[in-house]
Each structure stands twice: as structure tokens, then as C-alpha cells.
Amino acid sequence: MSTFNRSIPFLALCLCGLLAAQPASAEVKMGVVNFQKLLEEAPQTKTAMAALENEFAPRRRELLTMQNDLKARDEKLQKEGAVMAEADRAKAEKTLRDQQREFSRKAGEFQDDASTRRNEEIGKVQRYLVTEIQGYASAQGYDLVLADGVLFAKGPLDITANVLALLATKPATLPAAPPTPAGAKPSTPPK
């Protein structure tokens, strides 16, 4: 169970304490954000994923070329193997196995590298989104904004569309280091 999910009962207890501590006439302004939807639909996420695609496109093309070459060599060996001399066929089979091993190694490295870079970029976007949500909440006077773990929220409480609209006005590329809004403490993204 993630740390965030384990902290939900604690957050609920804190919320009850916050509501009980407030004078009866004071209202607590709350909002809910669908963090997964923000992550999927934010222009910054789309830009980061497109940049990753461009970064890994040459290696992907190289692997596809290598795969097609191996397939063609295998088909040629299957067709001509019966008429080849035993030594030539054994040599061709060994060469093909070696090349298939090399392809598997390169494909594994590609997957590892692409996965690592994707996780790095998603982490950057998540930190940026948290900062933007904090800035939006502060500017709009919210006392509490909840994210994942909310099973239901009435329409007026869900501020996801408002935050998405704000993100659409921002540059699609992430800043080098996301600024911390005035008065907000940096936090980690929900898990």
C-alpha cells in the first residue's frame, strides 16, 4: 500500500480537527483534483512524451532495421540451408544466433533506457503539477485541496478542469526548475 493511501485516514482525521477548530461561521474552502487526469491531459506531459519519442526514435529505427535484417537472414537460411554445405550452414546458424543475441541485448538496453527516462520525465511533470496546483489553490483562496484517494466529490469541489485550463496557458515545456509559489511549501507528488 502506498504511503499516500496509508495517510488518507490521517488526512481525514486532520480535516475533522480542522473543521472542529474553525468557528461556526467560518467556511473552509476545499477542492479536489484528479491528479491522474491532470497528468494525462496536461500539455506539459504531452510535450515531455513527444520529446522522449524524438530522443529514442533513432535507436528504435536501428532496432527495427536490425530485426528486419535478422528475419530476412533467418528466412534465407531456412530456404538455402538444405542445399548448403554442412560447415557453411553451421557457420551461418552460429552467425545468426550471435546476431539474435546482440539484438536481444540492444533491445533490452533500449527498453531499460526508455523506461528510466520516461520515469524521470514523469517525475518532473508530477513535481511541476504539484507546484501549479499549490499556486492555483493559494491564488484562489483554497484552504484544502485533496488529490488521489477521493471516491466522490461534487462538481463545484472538483477543480481539475480549472487547473487544466491554467496549465494550458503555461508554456508546454517544463521550466528548468519549477518555481515554488509564494507561501507554499514544496511537496512530493501523490503516489
N, C-alpha and C positions, 0 to 999 in steps of 0.2 A: 504494500500500500504506500502511495507516495506521501511525502511529508505534508504536502498541501491537503490531501484528503484526510490525513490524521488531524490536521489543525482545524478542520471545519467545526467540530464540537466546541473547541476553544473559542473560535471566532463567534459562534452563536452565543456562547456564554458572555463574551465581551460585549456583544451587541445588546444583549439583555441588560447588562450592567450599565451600558451607555444610555439606553433608553430609560432605565430606572433613575439614573443620576440626573437626567435632564429635568428642568422644571416642567410642569404640566403644560404650560403654554408654548414652550419651545418645540419646534419641529426639527426632526433630523432629516436632512435631505440625503436620500440614498439612491444609488443607481446600480445597475447590473450590466456587465459587459460579457458578451460571448467571445472569449479570448480566441477560441479556435476559429471562429468565423472571421475575426479581425486578421488573424494570421493568414488565413487562406485568401482573403479578399483585398488585403492592403496592397496598394500599388508598390510599396517598398519591397514586399515579398516577391511580387511578380518580377520586379527589376532584378532582384538578387538571384532568383532562379534562372532568369534569362542570361545573366552574366555567367552563372555556373555552366549553363548549357554551352555557351560560347567558349568558355575556358576548357571544357573537356571534349569539344567537338573534334579537334584534330586526332586525339587519341582514340575516340570512338570510331572515326573513319579508318584509322590504321588497323584497329581490331577487326572491323568488318572486312577490309581488304584481305587481311591475314586469314580470316575464317573462310572467305570465298576461295582463296588460293588453296587452302588445305582441303576443302571439299572437292575442288577440281583435281587435285593430285590424288586424292583417295579414289575418285571415280576412274581416273586414268589407270591407277594401279589395279583396280578391280577388273577393268576391261583387258588390260595388257598383261596382267600378272600370270595368266595361264600359259602365255607363249614366251615369257621371259626366261632367261637362264636362271637357275636356282640362286646363284650368287648375286646376280643383278636384282632379282626380286627381293631377296633378303636385305640387300643394301637399301633399296627403295623403301621397304617397310620400316627399317630402322630410322631412316631419314624422316619419314612421315611421322613416326611415333615421337621422335625428338622435337619435330616442329609442333606437333599437337601439345606436347608438354610445355613448350615455350609459349604457345598461345594460351594455354590454361593459366600459366604463371602470370602473363601480362594481363589477362582478363581479371584475375583475382586482384592484382595490384590496382587495376583501374577501378574496380568496384570499391576497394578499400579507400582509395584516394578520393573518389567521388562522394562516398558516404561521409568521410571525415569532413570534407569541405562543405558539404550540404549542412551537416550538423553545426559547423562553425557559423555559416551564414544565417541559419535559422535562429541560432542563439543571439546573434547580433540584432536580427529583426525583433526578436522577443524583447530584448532589453530596450530597444527603441520604442516599441509599442507600450511597454510599461511606463516609460518616461512620458510619452504622449498622453496616455490615459491619466496619469497623475497631473499633468499640466492642464488637461481639459477639465478634470474634476475640480482642481483648485480654482480655475478661472470661472467655472460655472457655480461655485459655491457648494459643492457636494461635501457632505460630512463623511460619507462612507460609500465606497464603490466595491462591489463584490464581483468576482470572476467565476471561474470554473467551480463546480460543486453546487450550483444553484439549479434546482429542479424546476422551478417555476418563478416567473416574475411578470407582473402586469406590464402591459405595454409602456406606460409612462416611466417605469423604472428602468427599462432596457435602453441603455444609451449607446449600444453598439453601432447603430446607424449614424448617430451623431459623431462618434469618434471616427468612423469610416469616412464621413464627409470631411472632417478635419484633416485626416490623413491624405485625402485626395487633393487638398490644397497645398500640401507639403511637397518638396522635391521627391521624386520617385527613388532616388538613390539615397542611401543612408549617409548621414554625416560621419566624419572620421571618428568623433567621439560624441555620443548623444549628450546634449546639454541636460542638466538637472534643473527642473522648474524651480522657481523661487519658492522657498519654504517647504519643498518636498524632499523627502529622504529617498536616495536611490534604493531600489529593492530588486529582488530577483523575480524572474517571470514565474507564473504559476506552472506547476508540473502536471 
